[in-house]
Amino acid sequence: MRYRTMKSFRTFITCSFVLCFVLLLAFSNNFTCIRQPLDLDPPYLATNGSKNFQKPRDKLLGGLLDAEFDETSCLSRYQSSLYRKPSRYKPSRYLISKLRSYETLHKRCGPGTEAYKRSVKLLDQEELASSSDELCQYIVWVPLAGLGNRILSLVSVFLYALLTDRVMLVDQRNDISDLFCEPFPGTSWLLPLDFPLTNQLDRFHWHSPRSYGNMLKHHVINYSTTERFPSYFYLHLVYNYGAYDQMFFCEGDQSLIKKVPWLIVKSDNYFIPFLWLSFQTRLIKLFPQKETIFHHLARYLINPTNQVWGLVNRFYNAYLSRADERLGIQVRVFHRAKSLKLVMDQIVSCTQGEKLLPEAEAAQEESQVMMNVSKTPKLKAVLVTSLNPDYSNNLKSLYWEGLSSTGDVIGVYQPSQEMHQLRNNKLHNQKALAEMYLLSLTDNIVTSAWSTFGYVAQGLGGLKPWILYKPVNYTTPDPPCGRAMSMEPCFHSPPPFNVCGTETWKRIVPFVKPCEDRVSGVKLFDSPEDL
């Protein structure tokens, strides 16, 4: 009787394990629901097959983050250090000091304060007779384009706020509060819905009467304006901006803009490289390593909400945490026709040629490969993010039907398969943000040229990616990819190099250079003497 009981118990345990395994496989291409959203265990480290919890690390990221927050309100803010290796890039003391000063300013001038109420009243006036140092000044960010572009422009606007002592407020009418935690302790960065200009925000464009460029063009304002000035400017920093809009980056124009208490800005660009034209001295103090600007500011500012962090945590623990090596592959195809095989060949050529993945041997050669492998095989996890599932499926088949030349086990995983970009869909954007973070947790990353999605992931992770060059005439580029020399995002639509004068441009030429993936764009590089 006892034997039968034990046998039945073993059978029950075995069946339960098989059932769990089958269920886990069923979710292999989707964000999983293994635990409730807030049951966020720290990730595992794989060490010779054993599971060891990762030791606690510097959760304040070298002083970037303030310890004032309730940790449970935004788990990602203090847990992110558990999921990746410590950054080799340390924030400067001046940056840390400036962030603490900004937090104090935002708390004093943020929504609901008396200072905010006094400043809002100024918007009732067409013109102001004089400025007061006692009044707080603001810059309002209005989201534009896809999530990658939004994050790049948001970080750019925040840096401008730091440099000019303005309080940054963000338009909350879309899904920003469903994506990002509040970044500043004891206050809010959300623009109140009763803001007097809320109904006009969507109507601002490049030829709006209150745009800075138009007011310059039509001589409504000029550089000698000292007696009267507007209560607000609209800054149009979008890809289609004109010559007068681009004057925003010039030092003389900044002296004029400084007088105006409210700025409304729309941008789909990472325009930080051109802020060096007016703020070079302060920027050098803030960022001695010039290519770390996005890396530091994004880790400070862009922290996913608990709901998004639940997606990151569950997928990472299920598929990536036990791997010995993790490779991220981000695929964005701008022209889909005839592109699947071409891009797939490019991915394989790049990852195998750069030794990021081993070659896959034919099935008939498997026994010979197994004979030649003497070391313990490694588990390599490949995270693929793409709107299209075909790339990950083909890569999965490649290493399922053939054995890797090194004997290593290659697992290929794709969290979501949305097929189409849905810019204003909350769940779609939450998945996109989770995938950006998952990519940033890998050891190496391959990204698509021109992709702002990839820029965000590489910057958060402090990674210099291998860039898949853009195909020309439907042929695989040769070479298929190249290693980026800087992890900074690319400014896709910069003004002409002499927008503020040739001499001004010459001062920043050593570290503002053409992007590796878009020669018409520019990005920040560390000059040789900085390395």
C-alpha positions as CSV (number, residue, x, y, z in Angstrom):
1,M,0.0,0.0,0.0
2,R,2.8,2.4,0.9
3,Y,4.6,1.6,-2.4
4,R,1.4,2.4,-4.4
5,T,1.1,5.7,-2.5
6,M,4.7,6.7,-3.1
7,K,4.3,5.7,-6.8
8,S,1.2,7.8,-7.2
9,F,2.9,10.8,-5.5
10,R,5.9,10.5,-7.9
11,T,3.5,10.3,-10.8
12,F,1.6,13.4,-9.6
13,I,4.9,15.4,-9.2
14,T,6.1,14.3,-12.7
15,C,2.8,15.2,-14.4
16,S,2.8,18.6,-12.6
17,F,6.3,19.3,-13.8
18,V,5.5,18.4,-17.4
19,L,2.3,20.5,-17.3
20,C,4.2,23.5,-16.0
21,F,6.9,23.0,-18.6
22,V,4.3,22.8,-21.4
23,L,2.6,26.0,-20.2
24,L,5.9,27.8,-20.0
25,L,6.6,26.9,-23.6
26,A,3.2,28.1,-24.7
27,F,4.2,31.6,-23.6
28,S,7.7,31.5,-25.2
29,N,7.0,34.3,-27.6
30,N,5.0,36.6,-25.3
31,F,5.4,38.6,-22.2
32,T,4.6,36.0,-19.5
33,C,2.4,36.1,-16.5
34,I,4.3,33.8,-14.2
35,R,3.7,36.0,-11.1
36,Q,1.5,38.9,-10.1
37,P,2.9,42.3,-11.2
38,L,4.3,43.3,-7.9
39,D,5.9,39.9,-7.0
40,L,9.2,41.0,-8.4
41,D,12.0,38.8,-7.4
42,P,15.6,39.8,-8.1
43,P,17.1,38.1,-11.1
44,Y,19.2,34.9,-11.1
45,L,22.8,34.6,-12.2
46,A,23.8,31.4,-13.9
47,T,27.0,30.0,-12.5
48,N,28.0,26.4,-13.6
49,G,24.3,25.5,-13.6
50,S,23.6,26.7,-10.1
51,K,21.2,29.4,-9.2
52,N,22.7,32.2,-7.1
53,F,20.9,35.4,-6.2
54,Q,22.9,38.4,-7.3
55,K,24.5,40.4,-4.6
56,P,23.0,43.9,-3.9
57,R,24.6,46.7,-5.9
58,D,24.7,50.4,-5.8
59,K,21.0,51.1,-6.2
60,L,21.6,54.9,-6.3
61,L,23.7,54.6,-9.4
62,G,26.7,56.5,-8.1
63,G,24.6,59.2,-6.6
64,L,22.4,59.9,-9.7
65,L,19.3,58.9,-7.8
66,D,17.9,60.4,-4.7
67,A,17.1,58.1,-1.8
68,E,14.0,60.1,-0.8
69,F,11.5,58.1,-2.7
70,D,9.3,55.3,-1.3
71,E,10.9,52.3,-3.2
72,T,7.6,50.4,-3.7
73,S,6.1,53.4,-5.6
74,C,8.6,52.8,-8.4
75,L,10.4,49.4,-8.2
76,S,12.4,50.0,-11.3
77,R,14.2,53.1,-9.9
78,Y,16.1,51.1,-7.3
79,Q,16.0,47.5,-8.8
80,S,17.6,48.3,-12.1
81,S,21.1,47.9,-10.7
82,L,20.2,44.2,-9.9
83,Y,19.7,43.4,-13.6
84,R,22.9,44.7,-15.2
85,K,26.5,45.0,-14.5
86,P,27.7,48.2,-12.8
87,S,28.2,50.9,-15.3
88,R,31.8,51.7,-16.1
89,Y,30.7,55.4,-16.6
90,K,30.5,57.4,-13.3
91,P,28.5,60.6,-13.0
92,S,30.5,63.7,-12.2
93,R,30.1,65.3,-8.8
94,Y,28.9,68.5,-10.6
95,L,26.1,66.5,-12.3
96,I,25.0,65.0,-9.0
97,S,25.0,68.4,-7.3
98,K,23.1,69.9,-10.2
99,L,20.4,67.2,-10.0
100,R,19.9,67.8,-6.3
101,S,19.6,71.5,-6.9
102,Y,17.1,70.9,-9.7
103,E,15.0,68.7,-7.4
104,T,14.9,71.5,-4.9
105,L,13.9,74.0,-7.6
106,H,11.1,71.7,-8.9
107,K,9.8,71.2,-5.4
108,R,9.6,75.0,-4.9
109,C,8.1,75.8,-8.3
110,G,6.2,72.7,-9.3
111,P,2.4,72.3,-9.8
112,G,0.3,73.4,-6.9
113,T,2.9,75.7,-5.4
114,E,2.3,79.5,-4.9
115,A,5.2,80.1,-7.3
116,Y,3.5,78.1,-10.0
117,K,0.2,79.9,-9.5
118,R,1.9,83.3,-9.8
119,S,3.7,82.3,-13.0
120,V,0.6,80.9,-14.6
121,K,-1.1,84.2,-14.2
122,L,1.5,85.8,-16.5
123,L,0.0,83.8,-19.4
124,D,-3.0,86.1,-19.3
125,Q,-0.8,88.9,-20.6
126,E,0.3,89.2,-24.2
127,E,3.5,91.0,-23.2
128,L,5.5,91.6,-20.0
129,A,7.1,94.8,-19.1
130,S,9.9,93.3,-17.1
131,S,11.2,90.1,-15.7
132,S,11.7,89.2,-12.1
133,D,14.4,86.9,-10.6
134,E,11.8,85.8,-8.0
135,L,9.5,84.2,-10.5
136,C,10.0,80.6,-11.6
137,Q,10.6,79.8,-15.2
138,Y,9.2,76.8,-17.0
139,I,9.6,74.6,-20.1
140,V,6.6,72.4,-21.2
141,W,7.4,69.3,-23.2
142,V,4.7,68.1,-25.6
143,P,5.1,64.5,-26.8
144,L,5.6,63.9,-30.6
145,A,6.2,60.9,-32.8
146,G,6.9,57.3,-31.6
147,L,8.1,56.3,-28.1
148,G,11.8,56.2,-29.0
149,N,11.7,59.8,-30.4
150,R,9.7,60.9,-27.4
151,I,12.3,59.6,-24.9
152,L,15.1,61.2,-26.9
153,S,13.4,64.6,-27.0
154,L,12.3,64.4,-23.4
155,V,15.9,63.8,-22.2
156,S,17.0,66.7,-24.4
157,V,14.5,69.1,-23.0
158,F,15.4,68.0,-19.4
159,L,19.1,68.8,-20.0
160,Y,18.1,72.2,-21.4
161,A,16.0,72.7,-18.2
162,L,19.1,71.8,-16.1
163,L,21.3,74.3,-18.0
164,T,18.8,77.2,-17.8
165,D,17.3,76.6,-14.4
166,R,13.8,76.1,-15.8
167,V,11.2,73.7,-14.3
168,M,10.3,71.0,-16.8
169,L,6.6,70.0,-17.0
170,V,5.3,67.2,-19.3
171,D,2.0,67.1,-21.1
172,Q,0.1,64.3,-19.4
173,R,-2.8,63.9,-21.8
174,N,-1.3,60.8,-23.5
175,D,0.0,57.8,-21.6
176,I,3.1,59.2,-19.9
177,S,1.9,58.4,-16.4
178,D,1.3,54.8,-17.5
179,L,4.9,54.5,-18.8
180,F,7.2,56.5,-16.5
181,C,7.4,57.0,-12.7
182,E,7.5,60.5,-11.3
183,P,11.3,61.4,-11.4
184,F,11.4,64.2,-8.9
185,P,10.8,63.6,-5.1
186,G,8.1,65.4,-3.3
187,T,6.5,67.0,-6.4
188,S,5.1,66.2,-9.8
189,W,6.4,66.7,-13.3
190,L,2.9,66.4,-14.9
191,L,1.5,69.6,-16.4
192,P,-1.9,70.3,-14.7
193,L,-4.9,69.7,-17.0
194,D,-6.2,73.2,-16.2
195,F,-3.1,74.8,-17.6
196,P,-4.3,77.9,-19.6
197,L,-2.7,76.8,-22.9
198,T,-3.7,73.1,-22.8
199,N,-6.3,73.5,-25.6
200,Q,-3.7,75.2,-27.8
201,L,-0.9,72.6,-27.4
202,D,-1.9,70.4,-30.3
203,R,-2.3,73.4,-32.6
204,F,1.2,74.7,-32.2
205,H,3.3,74.2,-35.4
206,W,6.2,75.7,-37.3
207,H,4.3,78.7,-38.6
208,S,2.3,79.5,-35.4
209,P,2.3,83.2,-34.6
210,R,3.9,82.6,-31.2
211,S,6.6,80.4,-32.4
212,Y,10.1,81.7,-31.8
213,G,11.2,81.3,-35.4
214,N,8.2,83.2,-36.8
215,M,8.5,86.0,-34.3
216,L,12.2,86.4,-35.3
217,K,11.3,86.2,-39.0
218,H,8.7,88.9,-38.8
219,H,10.7,91.1,-36.5
220,V,8.1,90.9,-33.7
221,I,11.1,90.4,-31.4
222,N,14.8,91.0,-31.9
223,Y,18.1,90.6,-30.0
224,S,17.9,94.2,-28.6
225,T,14.4,93.6,-27.1
226,T,14.8,94.8,-23.5
227,E,11.7,96.6,-22.5
228,R,8.8,94.3,-23.5
229,F,8.8,90.6,-24.3
230,P,6.2,87.8,-24.6
231,S,4.8,85.7,-21.7
232,Y,5.7,82.6,-23.7
233,F,7.4,81.2,-26.8
234,Y,6.6,78.1,-28.8
235,L,9.9,76.3,-29.8
236,H,9.5,74.2,-32.9
237,L,12.4,71.8,-32.9
238,V,10.9,69.1,-35.2
239,Y,12.6,67.7,-38.3
240,N,10.8,70.2,-40.6
241,Y,12.0,73.3,-38.6
242,G,13.2,76.3,-40.6
243,A,16.2,78.5,-40.4
244,Y,14.7,80.9,-37.9
245,D,13.6,78.1,-35.6
246,Q,17.2,76.7,-35.7
247,M,18.5,80.0,-34.2
248,F,17.3,78.6,-30.9
249,F,20.7,76.9,-30.6
250,C,22.7,80.2,-30.8
251,E,24.1,81.9,-27.8
252,G,22.7,85.3,-28.6
253,D,19.2,83.9,-29.0
254,Q,19.5,82.2,-25.6
255,S,20.1,85.6,-24.1
256,L,16.7,86.7,-25.5
257,I,14.9,83.4,-24.7
258,K,16.1,83.7,-21.1
259,K,13.8,86.6,-20.5
260,V,10.6,84.7,-21.3
261,P,9.0,82.8,-18.3
262,W,7.2,80.1,-20.3
263,L,8.5,77.9,-23.2
264,I,6.4,75.3,-25.0
265,V,8.5,72.8,-27.0
266,K,7.8,70.1,-29.5
267,S,10.6,68.0,-30.8
268,D,11.1,64.5,-32.3
269,N,14.9,64.9,-32.1
270,Y,17.8,64.2,-29.8
271,F,19.1,67.8,-30.1
272,I,21.7,67.7,-27.3
273,P,24.7,67.9,-29.6
274,F,23.8,71.4,-30.7
275,L,23.3,72.6,-27.1
276,W,27.1,72.7,-27.0
277,L,27.0,75.8,-29.2
278,S,25.6,77.8,-26.3
279,F,26.4,75.9,-23.1
280,Q,29.8,74.3,-23.8
281,T,31.5,75.4,-20.5
282,R,28.8,74.1,-18.3
283,L,28.3,70.9,-20.3
284,I,32.0,70.0,-20.0
285,K,31.7,70.3,-16.2
286,L,28.5,68.2,-16.1
287,F,29.8,65.5,-18.5
288,P,33.6,65.2,-18.7
289,Q,32.9,62.0,-20.7
290,K,30.8,63.6,-23.5
291,E,29.3,60.4,-24.8
292,T,27.7,59.6,-21.4
293,I,25.0,62.3,-21.5
294,F,22.1,60.2,-22.5
295,H,23.3,57.2,-20.4
296,H,23.3,59.2,-17.2
297,L,20.2,61.4,-17.8
298,A,18.0,58.5,-19.1
299,R,18.9,56.3,-16.1
300,Y,17.9,59.2,-13.8
301,L,14.8,60.3,-15.6
302,I,13.3,57.3,-17.4
303,N,12.1,54.7,-14.9
304,P,9.3,52.4,-15.9
305,T,6.1,52.2,-13.8
306,N,5.5,49.1,-11.8
307,Q,3.2,47.7,-14.4
308,V,5.9,48.0,-17.1
309,W,8.6,46.8,-14.7
310,G,6.5,43.7,-14.1
311,L,6.8,42.9,-17.8
312,V,10.6,43.4,-17.7
313,N,11.0,41.3,-14.6
314,R,8.9,38.3,-15.5
315,F,10.4,38.0,-19.0
316,Y,14.0,38.4,-17.8
317,N,13.6,35.8,-15.0
318,A,11.9,33.3,-17.3
319,Y,14.2,33.5,-20.3
320,L,17.4,35.6,-19.8
321,S,18.5,35.4,-16.2
322,R,20.0,31.9,-16.3
323,A,22.0,32.5,-19.5
324,D,25.8,32.7,-19.4
325,E,25.7,35.4,-22.2
326,R,22.9,37.6,-23.4
327,L,22.8,39.1,-26.9
328,G,20.1,41.7,-27.9
329,I,19.1,42.1,-31.5
330,Q,16.8,45.0,-32.4
331,V,15.3,44.9,-35.9
332,R,13.6,47.9,-37.4
333,V,12.8,47.7,-41.1
334,F,11.7,51.0,-42.7
335,H,11.0,49.5,-46.2
336,R,9.4,46.1,-45.9
337,A,9.2,45.0,-49.5
338,K,11.6,42.2,-50.4
339,S,13.4,42.8,-47.1
340,L,12.9,39.7,-45.0
341,K,15.5,37.4,-46.5
342,L,17.9,40.3,-47.1
343,V,17.8,41.5,-43.5
344,M,17.9,37.9,-42.1
345,D,21.0,37.2,-44.1
346,Q,22.5,40.5,-42.8
347,I,21.7,39.6,-39.2
348,V,23.3,36.2,-39.5
349,S,26.4,37.5,-41.4
350,C,26.8,40.2,-38.7
351,T,26.4,38.2,-35.6
352,Q,28.5,35.3,-36.8
353,G,31.1,37.4,-38.5
354,E,31.6,39.5,-35.3
355,K,31.7,36.3,-33.1
356,L,28.5,37.4,-31.3
357,L,27.0,34.0,-32.2
358,P,28.6,30.8,-33.3
359,E,28.0,29.3,-36.7
360,A,25.3,26.6,-37.1
361,E,26.6,23.3,-38.4
362,A,24.5,21.1,-40.7
363,A,22.8,18.2,-39.1
364,Q,25.0,15.5,-40.7
365,E,28.1,17.1,-39.2
366,E,26.6,17.1,-35.7
367,S,28.4,14.0,-34.4
368,Q,31.8,15.5,-35.5
369,V,31.0,18.8,-33.8
370,M,30.1,17.0,-30.6
371,M,33.4,15.1,-30.8
372,N,35.4,18.3,-31.1
373,V,33.7,20.1,-28.2
374,S,35.6,19.5,-25.0
375,K,34.3,22.3,-22.9
376,T,31.0,22.5,-21.0
377,P,28.5,24.2,-23.4
378,K,27.3,27.7,-22.5
379,L,23.8,28.8,-22.6
380,K,23.5,31.9,-24.8
381,A,20.2,33.8,-24.8
382,V,19.3,35.9,-27.8
383,L,16.6,38.6,-27.3
384,V,15.0,39.7,-30.5
385,T,12.8,42.8,-30.6
386,S,10.9,43.5,-33.8
387,L,7.4,44.2,-34.9
388,N,7.7,41.1,-37.1
389,P,8.2,37.6,-35.6
390,D,9.8,36.1,-38.7
391,Y,13.4,37.2,-37.8
392,S,13.3,35.5,-34.4
393,N,11.6,32.4,-35.8
394,N,14.2,32.0,-38.6
395,L,17.0,32.5,-36.1
396,K,15.4,30.0,-33.7
397,S,15.1,27.4,-36.6
398,L,18.8,28.0,-37.5
399,Y,20.0,26.8,-34.1
400,W,17.2,24.2,-33.7
401,E,17.9,22.3,-36.9
402,G,21.7,22.6,-36.7
403,L,24.2,22.5,-33.8
404,S,26.2,25.5,-33.0
405,S,29.9,25.1,-34.0
406,T,31.0,25.7,-30.4
407,G,28.5,23.3,-28.9
408,D,26.9,26.2,-27.0
409,V,23.1,26.1,-26.6
410,I,21.4,29.1,-28.3
411,G,18.0,30.1,-27.0
412,V,16.1,32.7,-29.1
413,Y,13.2,34.7,-27.5
414,Q,11.0,37.5,-28.6
415,P,8.7,39.2,-26.1
416,S,6.0,40.7,-28.4
417,Q,4.9,40.6,-32.1
418,E,2.9,43.7,-32.6
419,M,3.3,43.7,-36.5
420,H,2.5,47.5,-36.6
421,Q,3.6,50.5,-34.6
422,L,0.7,52.0,-32.7
423,R,1.9,55.3,-31.4
424,N,-0.9,56.2,-29.1
425,N,-1.9,52.8,-27.8
426,K,-1.0,52.4,-24.1
427,L,-0.3,48.7,-24.0
428,H,1.7,48.9,-27.2
429,N,3.9,51.6,-25.7
430,Q,4.2,49.8,-22.4
431,K,5.5,46.7,-24.3
432,A,7.9,48.8,-26.3
433,L,9.3,50.4,-23.2
434,A,9.7,47.0,-21.6
435,E,11.6,45.8,-24.6
436,M,13.9,48.8,-24.6
437,Y,14.8,48.0,-21.0
438,L,15.2,44.3,-21.8
439,L,17.6,45.1,-24.6
440,S,19.6,47.4,-22.3
441,L,20.1,44.4,-19.9
442,T,22.0,42.3,-22.5
443,D,25.8,42.0,-22.6
444,N,26.0,43.0,-26.3
445,I,23.6,44.6,-28.6
446,V,22.9,44.7,-32.4
447,T,20.7,47.6,-33.5
448,S,19.2,48.8,-36.8
449,A,20.5,52.0,-38.4
450,W,18.4,55.1,-37.8
451,S,16.3,53.5,-35.1
452,T,15.5,55.6,-32.1
453,F,14.3,52.5,-30.3
454,G,17.8,51.1,-30.5
455,Y,19.4,54.4,-29.4
456,V,17.4,54.3,-26.2
457,A,18.3,50.7,-25.4
458,Q,22.1,51.2,-26.0
459,G,22.1,54.4,-24.0
460,L,20.3,52.9,-21.0
461,G,22.6,49.9,-21.0
462,G,25.8,51.9,-21.6
463,L,26.5,49.8,-24.7
464,K,28.2,50.5,-27.9
465,P,26.2,48.6,-30.4
466,W,27.0,46.8,-33.6
467,I,24.9,48.7,-36.2
468,L,23.1,46.9,-39.0
469,Y,23.8,49.2,-41.9
470,K,20.9,50.3,-44.0
471,P,20.6,48.2,-47.2
472,V,20.9,50.0,-50.5
473,N,19.2,48.7,-53.7
474,Y,18.0,45.6,-51.9
475,T,21.5,44.2,-51.4
476,T,23.2,43.1,-48.2
477,P,25.7,45.8,-47.1
478,D,29.4,44.8,-47.1
479,P,30.3,44.8,-44.3
480,P,26.8,44.0,-42.9
481,C,27.4,45.9,-39.7
482,G,30.0,47.9,-37.8
483,R,30.7,48.7,-34.1
484,A,29.6,52.2,-33.0
485,M,32.4,54.4,-31.6
486,S,30.0,56.2,-29.3
487,M,26.9,55.1,-27.4
488,E,25.2,58.5,-27.7
489,P,22.0,58.7,-29.9
490,C,22.2,60.4,-33.3
491,F,20.7,63.9,-33.9
492,H,18.9,63.0,-37.1
493,S,18.0,66.5,-38.3
494,P,20.6,69.0,-37.2
495,P,20.8,72.6,-38.5
496,P,23.5,73.6,-41.0
497,F,26.9,73.5,-39.3
498,N,27.2,77.3,-39.5
499,V,23.8,78.1,-38.1
500,C,25.5,80.2,-35.4
501,G,28.6,81.1,-37.3
502,T,31.6,79.1,-38.5
503,E,33.8,80.1,-35.6
504,T,31.2,78.9,-33.1
505,W,31.0,75.5,-34.9
506,K,34.8,75.1,-34.9
507,R,34.8,75.0,-31.1
508,I,32.8,71.8,-31.0
509,V,34.0,70.0,-34.1
510,P,36.4,67.7,-32.2
511,F,33.5,65.9,-30.4
512,V,30.4,66.5,-32.6
513,K,30.8,64.4,-35.7
514,P,28.7,62.5,-38.3
515,C,26.8,59.5,-37.0
516,E,28.0,56.0,-37.9
517,D,24.5,55.1,-39.3
518,R,23.4,58.4,-40.8
519,V,26.0,60.7,-42.3
520,S,23.5,63.7,-42.4
521,G,23.1,63.4,-38.6
522,V,25.6,64.2,-35.9
523,K,26.4,62.8,-32.5
524,L,28.7,63.3,-29.6
525,F,32.0,61.4,-29.4
526,D,34.8,61.6,-26.8
527,S,37.8,63.2,-28.3
528,P,41.1,61.2,-28.1
529,E,42.4,63.3,-25.2
530,D,39.3,62.4,-23.2
531,L,39.8,58.6,-23.5
